[in-house]
Amino acid sequence: MSAQDNLQALLRLLTTGRNKLTMIAAMGRVKALRAADLADLKYSIAAIATADLEIISKAINDTKAAKSLQAACKMQVKDPNKKRPAESSLLSAPKRTKSIFELAPELQTPHDIEAALALPQPSEDEEAISNCSVYTNRAPLVLAFAVSLLKYTMSEQPLSSRLSLGQAVVSLNSRTKAANLGLDKESTAKKDGWGTGQPRIRILGREVHILKRGDYDWKTKDEESEVKPPVKTFSMFGTEKKEHHEWTVSVTVTSKKSTFVARSIAVSSPGEARSELQKLMASNAELREASHNITAWRVPRDQGGIIEESNDDGECGGGRHILEVMKSSDIVGALLVVTRWYGGIMLGTDRWRLMTQVSQDTLSQRLRITGIVGAEPLWGLDLDSMQNKDSLVGGASADMPIYRPEGARTYLLKSFPNPPPIATGENSTKKKQTAAEQERELERNLSLLLGALDKLFASWVEQINRDELDRRAWAWYVKVRPDIQSGVAGWGGKAEVKLSSILDLRRSA
């Protein structure tokens, strides 16, 4: 068997049966095996079946998964002709016609992944859009609204990020509704502090915790701008009309009678940083009575570069520590103040963790308020999965529970068929569609839906700022969403949506 055949067999194994990994997760696991001591195995199932379990565990950094993988490989070697559930795999069987919903099985570069996730091109045919109706439930329509909206409010994001963030909105919305209907318990992940320190953004009125993808270079050289992107500063993140110029305050954290709280504010020069600090201390007697007010600021230099400064205020190394917190998040144009009231008990190195926690909280609030978190691609973070897995934000685990774009893409592609005859009152004797005909219908309808949403958002984007566009988008969704029965009886219900109703929301010329 060739190396390519071995690779496809291993990917098929990883995405079927007990493993059931997504294709991208399976590709990541194969890459880990290749990068470790298993490089000489050439992705052979037989070789993995007889390899040292410790080597496999070390390669994928998960002992339980390594045992499961090796057990599956041993079973496959023992019974190579055992039938596999091909329908649960993203790999195409040799004799099966490939669905348009499937992704390619090859190990992919970020650019390849973005190309593989491509959705149908939004239609420009206004007449076809006006005459189209789809039969759907509310969740996929929310997803379509979110993915399309983000093209205008966060245009720097790749499609994979927009799909992930859109799926996060759908999940948060569904969980809230399920709790309100008594179908599920209300999520306590946020209340219990999961996601503390992670940046947050607001999409369709929902606060989404996000994970930055700093090493994901998805643009080709032709797509990258020749101009170096500007330094990320707080002033960039405000709306075009007015910058948010106020202090944000972190949660208060107490440990062994010592209390920590952090504040941040946007500043544009050393003089402004010192002036804002002076005004803060003059107007707040409680801070003046604290044991330490540790400060750090970073501002852009007129000639290029960054000016930065820190002050320990008696907490040895504290200023440098919080300055490093700002640098690690690439924050420029901000003043950060961490206040500590000493409780009489030495905290040792634990004080660094507490300073980091409150610093990240106030900085992420600043980013959330202004609505943008730099230019890095983002994942939507699934706090409930983190809570269920007993994971830690910022921990060593590489398997962060994020909303995957592949599932969101498939959901969109499969959710917008034509209304059935019973929904339109027609008595149709039309013969049943083939799978290929169904796929073409779904792809066409999604193209028309995305085209309608593009025309809606494009008509408003030059007239209102991003925050206002996001706010109105939810109201527009509510106006056109499927009209289903209220309460538990309507959960997951479907109804007709006329795309002309979306076009009617466009701004009048």
VOGU-3710 file (C-alpha; in Angstrom, 3 decimals, decimal comma):
1> msaqdnlqal> 0,000/0,000/0,000  1,361/3,434/-0,930  1,956/6,207/1,589  -1,057/8,075/0,171  -3,265/4,993/0,565  -1,994/4,572/4,131  -2,815/8,205/4,852  -6,361/7,952/3,525  -6,969/4,702/5,417  -5,749/6,273/8,667
11> lrllttgrnk> -7,870/9,399/8,180  -10,888/7,197/7,477  -10,212/5,298/10,677  -9,903/8,498/12,703  -13,182/9,924/11,421  -15,329/6,793/11,835  -16,276/4,283/14,477  -15,413/5,085/18,113  -13,034/7,912/17,204  -15,389/10,132/15,183
21> ltmiaamgrv> -13,027/13,086/14,933  -13,754/15,963/12,590  -11,641/15,941/9,460  -9,514/18,903/10,548  -8,991/17,336/14,004  -8,002/14,067/12,331  -5,541/15,882/10,077  -4,069/17,580/13,138  -3,588/14,205/14,826  -1,892/12,788/11,738
31> kalraadlad> 0,424/15,804/11,651  1,311/15,201/15,302  2,163/11,576/14,557  4,284/12,641/11,602  6,163/15,266/13,616  7,014/12,858/16,435  8,942/9,601/16,491  6,335/7,995/14,249  7,515/9,779/11,116  8,914/6,545/9,727
41> lkysiaaiat> 5,576/4,758/10,033  4,227/6,555/6,957  0,719/6,647/8,466  0,483/2,821/8,424  -2,369/1,425/10,538  -0,425/-1,833/10,932  2,658/0,014/12,201  0,641/2,054/14,725  -1,010/-1,139/15,951  2,391/-2,551/16,965
51> adleiiskai> 4,099/0,701/18,020  5,061/1,584/21,586  1,959/3,121/23,215  4,115/5,628/25,084  5,424/7,046/21,781  1,872/7,457/20,447  0,723/9,081/23,715  3,621/11,507/23,633  2,975/12,382/19,993  -0,699/13,324/20,417
61> ndtkaakslq> -0,413/14,418/24,057  -3,410/12,308/25,131  -2,970/8,848/26,674  -6,648/7,916/26,467  -6,880/8,904/22,801  -3,648/7,029/22,079  -5,048/3,832/23,606  -8,260/4,217/21,618  -6,342/4,832/18,383  -4,075/1,841/18,858
71> aackmqvkdp> -7,022/-0,400/19,762  -8,829/0,657/16,595  -5,695/-0,002/14,530  -5,280/-3,467/16,089  -8,906/-4,303/15,326  -8,483/-3,121/11,758  -5,348/-5,225/11,301  -7,120/-8,216/12,812  -10,124/-7,851/10,491  -9,086/-5,691/7,508
81> nkkrpaessl> -12,294/-6,495/5,619  -14,566/-5,252/8,390  -17,124/-2,834/6,967  -16,703/0,765/8,061  -19,546/3,305/8,317  -18,513/5,411/5,312  -21,464/7,768/5,734  -19,988/9,118/8,971  -16,691/9,950/7,299  -15,748/13,000/5,286
91> lsapkrtksi> -13,687/10,784/2,976  -15,398/9,610/-0,175  -15,591/5,912/-0,922  -13,991/5,128/-4,306  -17,286/4,235/-6,000  -19,477/6,860/-4,373  -20,277/10,212/-5,996  -18,769/12,930/-3,850  -21,230/15,272/-2,171  -20,735/19,012/-2,562
101> felapelqtp> -20,901/19,198/1,232  -17,676/17,234/1,756  -14,220/18,626/2,382  -11,079/17,334/0,728  -9,157/14,723/2,766  -5,655/16,011/2,053  -3,559/17,675/4,729  -4,286/21,333/4,087  -2,621/24,699/4,472  -4,733/27,482/6,041
111> hdieaalalp> -5,421/28,824/2,550  -6,552/25,353/1,405  -8,836/25,078/4,440  -10,465/28,427/3,685  -10,976/27,387/0,066  -12,467/24,043/1,148  -14,909/25,816/3,492  -16,153/28,093/0,710  -19,901/28,692/0,600  -21,896/29,297/-2,582
121> qpsedeeais> -21,276/32,722/-4,077  -24,003/35,159/-2,930  -26,419/35,659/-5,793  -26,706/39,046/-7,505  -29,984/38,113/-9,227  -32,518/40,261/-7,371  -35,468/38,846/-9,302  -34,506/35,272/-8,406  -34,020/36,300/-4,772  -37,428/37,992/-4,649
131> ncsvytnrap> -39,145/34,886/-6,043  -37,410/32,431/-3,703  -38,813/31,000/-0,477  -37,030/28,544/1,812  -38,371/26,138/4,402  -36,267/26,203/7,537  -36,140/26,541/11,294  -34,743/29,492/13,190  -31,253/28,297/14,160  -29,733/28,046/10,639
141> lvlafavsll> -31,248/31,417/9,732  -29,529/32,968/12,770  -26,304/31,364/11,557  -26,738/32,785/8,044  -27,415/36,252/9,476  -24,320/36,073/11,725  -21,935/34,808/9,024  -23,111/37,455/6,561  -23,118/40,251/9,164  -19,497/39,548/10,124
151> kytmseqpls> -18,406/40,265/6,537  -19,311/43,890/7,284  -18,600/44,295/11,000  -15,392/42,199/11,131  -14,236/42,079/7,524  -10,700/41,071/8,539  -11,939/37,641/9,664  -11,543/34,592/7,376  -14,547/32,440/6,558  -13,510/29,751/9,054
161> srlslgqavv> -13,657/32,320/11,865  -16,974/33,754/10,718  -18,465/30,258/10,678  -17,069/29,495/14,151  -18,290/32,791/15,624  -21,677/32,401/13,956  -22,073/28,906/15,390  -21,232/30,298/18,839  -24,117/32,771/18,509  -26,486/29,971/17,465
171> slnsrtkaan> -25,428/27,795/20,391  -25,736/30,588/22,954  -29,144/31,550/21,605  -30,390/27,947/21,612  -29,187/27,260/25,139  -30,845/30,380/26,482  -34,116/29,504/24,762  -33,959/25,890/25,972  -33,465/27,093/29,550  -36,363/29,539/29,250
181> lgldkestak> -38,626/26,758/27,969  -37,526/24,381/30,728  -35,969/21,963/28,246  -32,495/22,293/29,731  -30,748/23,821/32,723  -29,403/27,324/32,386  -25,692/27,409/31,618  -23,563/28,333/34,624  -20,234/28,433/32,756  -20,048/32,227/32,648
191> kdgwgtgqpr> -21,386/32,612/36,192  -18,810/30,108/37,473  -15,968/32,092/35,947  -15,170/29,931/32,933  -13,577/32,062/30,268  -12,223/34,634/32,720  -9,483/36,597/30,993  -10,543/35,574/27,491  -11,490/38,462/25,171  -15,155/38,897/24,335
201> irilgrevhi> -16,998/40,379/21,394  -20,663/41,090/20,745  -22,409/39,524/17,738  -26,151/39,909/17,170  -26,410/41,114/20,759  -24,736/37,975/22,138  -21,506/38,188/24,116  -19,138/35,586/22,662  -15,900/34,545/24,331  -13,181/34,128/21,751
211> lkrgdydwkt> -9,802/32,501/21,289  -7,190/34,216/19,123  -5,529/32,249/16,301  -2,270/34,180/16,184  -0,388/31,611/14,092  -3,093/31,127/11,453  -1,767/32,818/8,307  -4,668/32,302/5,968  -4,064/34,917/3,298  -2,018/34,238/0,188
221> kdeesevkpp> 0,735/36,660/-0,776  -1,545/38,180/-3,391  -4,222/38,811/-0,770  -1,921/40,392/1,788  -1,641/44,147/1,717  1,689/45,641/0,788  1,137/48,209/3,533  2,108/47,073/7,015  -1,012/46,967/9,212  -1,192/49,712/11,810
231> vktfsmfgte> -0,264/49,043/15,423  -3,297/47,818/17,320  -4,367/50,579/19,693  -7,490/51,162/21,714  -8,191/54,257/19,658  -8,517/52,061/16,559  -11,203/50,021/18,240  -13,717/52,799/18,881  -16,552/53,624/16,558  -15,874/56,133/13,816
241> kkehhewtvs> -17,896/58,791/15,621  -16,716/58,505/19,201  -13,997/56,634/21,022  -14,862/55,023/24,341  -12,741/57,026/26,776  -13,580/55,747/30,225  -12,128/53,403/32,826  -13,036/49,727/32,764  -12,824/47,843/36,058  -12,063/44,145/36,537
251> vtvtskkstf> -13,679/41,758/38,954  -12,282/42,000/42,485  -10,222/38,974/43,522  -9,292/38,155/47,130  -6,788/35,511/48,250  -5,421/35,079/51,775  -6,838/38,477/52,747  -5,073/40,294/49,883  -7,423/41,948/47,398  -6,649/42,798/43,760
261> varsiavssp> -8,564/44,889/41,222  -7,461/46,312/37,862  -8,494/49,323/35,758  -7,669/50,315/32,184  -8,274/53,345/29,993  -7,332/54,348/26,449  -4,449/56,849/26,184  -2,498/58,163/23,212  0,629/59,748/24,717  2,895/59,555/27,796
271> gearselqkl> 1,489/62,856/28,983  -2,076/61,609/28,747  -1,167/58,410/30,601  0,345/60,346/33,496  -2,561/62,816/33,522  -5,211/60,058/33,623  -3,360/58,286/36,438  -3,142/61,513/38,427  -6,864/62,209/37,986  -7,745/58,630/38,986
281> masnaelrea> -5,785/58,834/42,226  -7,042/62,330/43,048  -10,679/61,293/42,693  -10,498/57,965/44,508  -9,528/57,985/48,190  -9,870/54,197/48,385  -7,058/53,747/45,876  -4,845/56,217/47,702  -5,203/54,062/50,825  -4,252/50,841/49,018
291> shnitawrvp> -0,921/49,102/49,653  0,151/49,305/45,995  -1,077/50,890/42,761  0,991/49,112/40,112  0,958/50,799/36,716  1,993/50,169/33,124  1,244/51,935/29,874  2,119/51,564/26,193  1,506/54,201/23,496  2,560/54,533/19,846
301> rdqggiiees> 5,514/56,796/19,050  4,953/59,484/16,403  8,039/58,406/14,461  7,058/54,752/14,679  7,538/52,186/17,398  6,145/52,085/20,930  6,841/54,013/24,143  6,174/52,067/27,336  6,680/52,527/31,054  5,850/50,711/34,290
311> nddgecgggr> 5,949/51,377/38,038  5,982/48,831/40,876  4,762/51,224/43,624  6,440/48,999/46,186  5,297/45,650/44,712  8,684/44,443/43,501  8,460/43,332/39,851  4,746/44,122/39,638  5,025/46,893/37,040  7,149/44,818/34,706
321> hilevmkssd> 4,761/41,879/35,127  1,603/43,733/34,092  3,529/45,414/31,276  4,329/41,926/29,977  0,610/41,072/30,189  -0,091/44,024/27,883  2,714/43,040/25,516  1,578/39,414/25,336  -1,826/40,626/24,100  -0,209/43,252/21,844
331> ivgallvvtr> -2,090/46,065/23,606  -0,972/49,572/22,653  -2,627/52,869/23,542  -3,647/51,941/27,070  -2,921/52,624/30,721  -3,300/49,683/33,112  -3,517/50,073/36,905  -3,551/47,084/39,268  -4,431/47,932/42,874  -3,554/45,652/45,788
341> wyggimlgtd> -4,619/45,817/49,405  -2,152/43,637/51,335  -3,774/41,314/53,851  -0,741/40,446/55,960  -0,098/36,997/54,451  2,633/36,490/51,853  1,260/35,129/48,578  4,570/34,237/46,949  4,376/33,587/43,222  0,587/33,278/43,364
351> rwrlmtqvsq> 0,405/37,078/43,258  1,544/36,997/39,618  -1,410/34,796/38,688  -3,847/37,124/40,453  -2,371/40,225/38,817  -2,625/38,546/35,419  -6,237/37,529/36,050  -7,505/41,017/36,922  -5,366/42,642/34,204  -6,730/40,390/31,489
361> dtlsqrlrit> -10,258/40,927/32,734  -10,149/44,732/32,492  -8,304/44,672/29,156  -10,773/42,193/27,658  -13,638/44,410/28,833  -12,048/47,315/26,979  -11,834/45,214/23,836  -15,387/43,934/24,283  -16,794/47,436/24,709  -15,228/48,634/21,509
371> givgaeplwg> -16,269/45,530/19,603  -12,997/44,473/17,894  -10,101/42,392/19,178  -7,273/43,153/16,790  -6,819/41,647/13,367  -6,051/38,046/14,338  -8,433/35,336/13,163  -10,692/34,185/15,990  -12,447/31,049/17,196  -15,727/31,116/19,109
381> ldldsmqnkd> -15,014/29,521/22,506  -17,472/26,954/23,922  -17,494/27,669/27,669  -19,969/24,899/28,473  -17,684/22,291/26,908  -14,788/23,713/28,896  -16,826/23,368/32,057  -17,933/19,825/31,217  -14,378/18,773/30,366  -13,010/20,468/33,484
391> slvggasadm> -10,555/22,313/31,238  -8,710/25,517/32,079  -8,555/28,618/29,912  -4,991/29,243/28,885  -3,933/25,788/30,030  -1,520/23,478/28,281  -4,234/21,557/26,456  -4,149/22,046/22,707  -7,666/20,654/22,364  -9,501/23,870/23,231
401> piyrpegart> -13,286/23,481/22,978  -14,087/25,804/20,107  -16,999/25,913/17,692  -15,779/24,167/14,560  -16,409/25,821/11,179  -16,974/22,531/9,321  -20,183/21,777/11,195  -21,483/25,294/10,702  -20,770/25,095/6,971  -22,597/21,788/6,588
411> yllksfpnpp> -25,515/23,137/8,626  -25,902/26,061/6,231  -25,614/23,873/3,142  -28,328/21,470/4,297  -30,871/23,788/5,928  -32,646/25,760/3,190  -34,749/23,542/0,882  -37,781/24,723/-1,055  -41,044/24,714/0,910  -42,793/21,331/0,621
421> piatgenstk> -46,175/21,234/-1,179  -48,012/20,877/2,135  -46,504/24,171/3,317  -47,553/26,057/0,195  -50,970/24,450/-0,159  -50,056/22,762/-3,460  -51,076/19,251/-4,454  -47,895/18,126/-6,106  -47,265/14,786/-7,728  -43,702/15,699/-8,541
431> kkqtaaeqer> -41,382/12,719/-8,394  -38,880/12,441/-5,593  -35,608/14,288/-6,141  -32,317/12,480/-6,469  -29,571/13,274/-3,956  -27,737/15,344/-6,575  -30,893/17,352/-7,351  -31,461/18,009/-3,648  -27,916/19,245/-3,259  -28,242/21,591/-6,219
441> elernlslll> -31,485/22,992/-4,807  -29,951/23,557/-1,382  -26,856/25,196/-2,846  -28,930/27,488/-5,063  -31,207/28,542/-2,196  -28,270/29,271/0,087  -26,715/31,386/-2,660  -29,952/33,371/-2,928  -30,251/33,757/0,854  -26,660/34,976/1,186
451> galdklfasw> -27,285/37,330/-1,717  -30,337/38,796/0,031  -28,387/39,298/3,258  -25,475/40,877/1,378  -27,825/43,381/-0,256  -29,395/44,186/3,120  -26,150/44,801/5,011  -24,460/46,575/2,096  -27,311/49,089/1,955  -26,698/50,141/5,566
461> veqinrdeld> -22,972/49,679/6,210  -21,974/53,144/4,957  -24,717/54,882/6,927  -24,309/53,489/10,463  -21,364/52,295/12,541  -20,568/48,649/13,250  -22,192/48,553/16,688  -25,445/49,936/15,323  -25,378/47,554/12,351  -24,969/44,624/14,748
471> rrawawyvkv> -27,845/45,882/16,918  -30,204/46,325/14,004  -29,281/42,968/12,463  -30,945/41,108/15,315  -34,138/43,131/14,905  -34,103/42,369/11,175  -33,727/38,660/11,879  -36,690/38,754/14,271  -38,840/40,356/11,536  -38,157/37,638/8,944
481> rpdiqsgvag> -37,575/34,497/11,014  -39,889/31,482/10,549  -43,299/31,961/12,145  -43,613/28,905/14,370  -45,730/27,929/17,351  -44,591/29,510/20,611  -43,353/27,526/23,589  -42,060/23,977/23,715  -44,339/22,880/20,873  -42,487/25,129/18,459
491> wggkaevkls> -38,982/24,000/19,422  -37,153/23,160/16,181  -40,253/23,902/14,118  -39,937/24,891/10,476  -41,822/27,379/8,349  -41,555/29,261/5,079  -39,288/32,323/4,820  -39,699/34,582/1,797  -36,379/36,139/0,798  -38,231/39,180/-0,504
501> sildlrrsa> -38,934/40,047/3,154  -35,172/40,443/3,662  -34,857/42,703/0,646  -37,685/44,849/1,996  -35,487/45,792/4,969  -32,887/47,497/2,809  -32,240/51,184/3,288  -34,143/53,304/0,820  -31,951/55,218/-1,587
//
